[in-house]
Amino acid sequence: MRKHNFGAGPGILPEIALKKTQEALIDFNGIGMGVMEISHRSKDFEMVLQKAKSLVKELLGVPDTHEVLFLQGGASTQFAMVAMNYLKTKAAYLDQGAWSNKAIKEAKLFGEVNVLASSKDKNYSYQPKGYSIPSDCDYLHICSNETIHGTQVKSFPSSPIPVICDMSSDIFSRPVDVKSFDMIYAGAQKNMGPSGVTLVIVKKDTVGKVERTMPTMLNYKTHLENDSLYNTPPVIAILVCMHVLDWLKSLGGINEMQK
């Protein structure tokens, strides 16, 4: 029996996903080269990327209004990218724990941050409740599951402004209404694959609305227009994600994972 890791950081992966990845490292699809040796713009890797995206959409019920991106830099890079791409004047944040606190710190580099509620008074041992969401903010940022302090949002608020959510540690563990979020982002290394790739699900018509000069690689529009292939993606990490999502689907999908 394989050991289990209940600590912070990466979790264990399905053995079948590891074995399929192991085979692909030596000879991918019988082409005589490993997956990390082929062109990321080849038909062989295009198949991997599109299948991984398709599985994300199928498992989470992603509507046509949204697109799936595979980026790099972890959720920690998303803390800054979100604000850089969406914060025009003022954004609303919940201070729910270590990760949302870091997101708030990054957002303050790009504009005013309105912290609607905080659970810091009791060392983040509960999720803030009873707050009102102002309509004059550009978006509301939530972290669905604060791993360090061990709290989770059980039901998301009805919001008059766009909602952006960090779902790094509980994505694919329960059904979510993707259409109610303008963006969902998640580091892969909990429930989806290895570290090195970051999942972003973005509402397409929200991208490119902020008049701000930003680095090409930190602009969501760059990755949306180039189908996550503006630069060389982490091909092995995406392949592992594809295998894990395929395994998850074979078990019955999100509802079964929730059980």
N, C-alpha and C positions, 0 to 999 in steps of 0.2 A: 504493500500500500504506500502510495506517495505521501510525503509529508504535506501538511497544510500550513500556510502562513497567515496568522491572524493579526500580524503587526501592521504598522503604518507603511505606506508606500505601495509597491506593486503587490498584487495578489497572485495566487497560483492560476495556471491556465489549464484548460481541458487537455488531457493527454492526447486525444485524437488530433487536436489542433497542433500540438507540438510535433507529433510524428509526421503529419502532412507537411509541416514547414521544414522539418529535417530533410525530407525527401527533396523538397523544392530547392534546398540550398545546394544540392549536388547536381540535380538534373530536373529542370522545371518543364513540365509538360512534354518531356521527351525531346527537347530541342538541343540537348547536349551541353547546356550551360545552366548555372544556378541562377535563381531569381535575382540575386544581388549583382549579377554580372551582365544582365541584359539591359538594353535601353529602356529608360522609363517612359519613352514615347513609342515603344514597340506595341504591336497588337497583343502580344502576350501579357504585358503588364497592364495595358488598357483594359483587358478582360478582368484582371484582378481589381483594379480601381472601380470599375463600373459595377461589378458584382458586390463589392463592399458597400458602395453607396446605395445600391438597390436593396440590400439587406437591412441597412439602417432605416431606409424609408419604409420598408415593409413591416419591420418589427415595431417601429414607433408610430406608424401611421402618419408619416410626414406628408402634408398636403402639397399640391403643385405650386403653391405660393412660396414655398421654402426650398432651399437647396442645401445639400450636404457638402461640406468641405473637409478635407484632411490637411491640417496644417502642422506646424512644428512649434516648439517652444513651451509646450505644456500650458496648463490653465493659468500659470503665473504670467505668461506673456499676454494672455487674453485680458488680464486685469487692465493693462495699459491700452491694448488694442480697442477694447470696447469703448473706453472713454474717448480715445483719439478719434474714433469713427462715428460716435453717436452724441457726445456731449457738446452741445452748442453753447449754452449759458449755464444751466444748472441741472444736476441729476440727483435723483433720490436713491438712497442706499439704506439697507438694513444692516446694522452692526450685530451680526449673529455669532461671531467667533473669529478664530485666527485667520481663516481664508477671506471672509468678507471684510475683515479689518485691513488686510493687505490690498484688497481691491479698492477700498476707500482711499487708501494712501496713494495709489497710482492715479485714481480719478482726479484727485486734487491738483495734479499737475496740469490738467486741461480745462478746469473750470470750477465753478462752485459746487460743492457737495452738500446736500441736505440729508443728514442722518435722521431718518424718521423715527427710529426706535433702536434701543440697544439692550442687550442682556449682559453687558459687561459688569453691571453692579453685583451679579452673583456668579462671576467667573464663567459667563456664557453657558450656564447650566440649563437654560431654557430658551425657547424660541420667542422673540418679541411678538406681542399681540396687542390689539386695541389701538393701533396706529391708523391715521388717516393718510391717504395718498394725495398729494397736491397735484392739480391739473397743470400747473405751470412748469413742471420739470420735464426734461427731455425723455427720461426713461426711469424705470424702477429696477434696481439691481438686487437680486436675491441669490443666496446660496442655499440649495435645496437640502444639503446634508453636510453639517460641519463635523468632519471626522475627528479632529483633535479633541473637541469638547463633547462629541457624541450626541448631537441633537439633529433632528430632521424636521423639515416642513411637511406636515401631513396634508394640508390643503392650501393651495395657492390663492392669494387674494384676487378679487375682481378689481381690475385696475383701469382708471381712465387714461393712463399713459402706457406706452410700450413697456413690456416686461422682458428683462434679460436675466437669464438664470445660469449660474454655475452648477452643473449637475455632475461634477467629476466623479463623485464616489457612489452615487446611487442610480446613474443612468442604466437603463436596461434591467432594472430590478423591479420596476412597477410601471403600469401604464401612465402616460402623461398626455395631456391635450396639447400637442405641439402647436396647433394653430393659435393658441392663446399667448404664445411667446413670440416676440420679434427675433429673439436669438436664444439658443441654448448652446453652451460650450462645455466641454468635458475633457480632462486628461484621460487617456485610454487605459492607464495601468491599474485600474480597479476591477472593472467588469467587462472590458472589451478587448484588451490586448496588452502588449508591452509598452513601456515608456518609449517616447520618441515620436509619437504621433498624437495629435490633438483633434478631437471631433468638434466641428462647428456646424450647427444647423441654423441657417439664417433666412429670414424673410427677405426675398429678393428685392422688393421695391423699397426697402429701407436703406439700402447700401448707396453710398455716394452722395448723401444729402448734406454732409457737413463741409463747409467751405474752410478747409484747413490744409495747409501743405504738410504732407506726411511722407515718410519713407515708403517706397513702393511695396516692400515686403510686409508692411504693417497696415496696408490698405485692403480691406475686405474686397473691394471692387477688383483688385488685381487678381485675387484667387477665384473670384466668381467668374470673371471673364476668361480665365485660363484653366478652368475645371481642375483646380488644385495642382496644376502642372506648370506653374510659372517657373519654378526651379525644380531641381531633382528632389522628389519626395522620399520619405523613408520607406522604401519599397518593402523591406522585410516586415516592418511593423504593420504596414497596411495589409500585407498578405496574412499575417497572424490574425489581425482583426477580422478579415474575411472568413477565416476558418472558425474562429470563435463564434462569430455571428451565425454562421451556417450551423454550427453545433447547437447554439441557442434555439434556432428555428426548429431543429430536429426534435428538441425536447418539448415543443409546443409553444414557444415564444414567450412574450413578456408576462402573460397571465400565469404561466406555469412557474416562471422565475419568481413572481410575487408570492406564490404559494410556498 
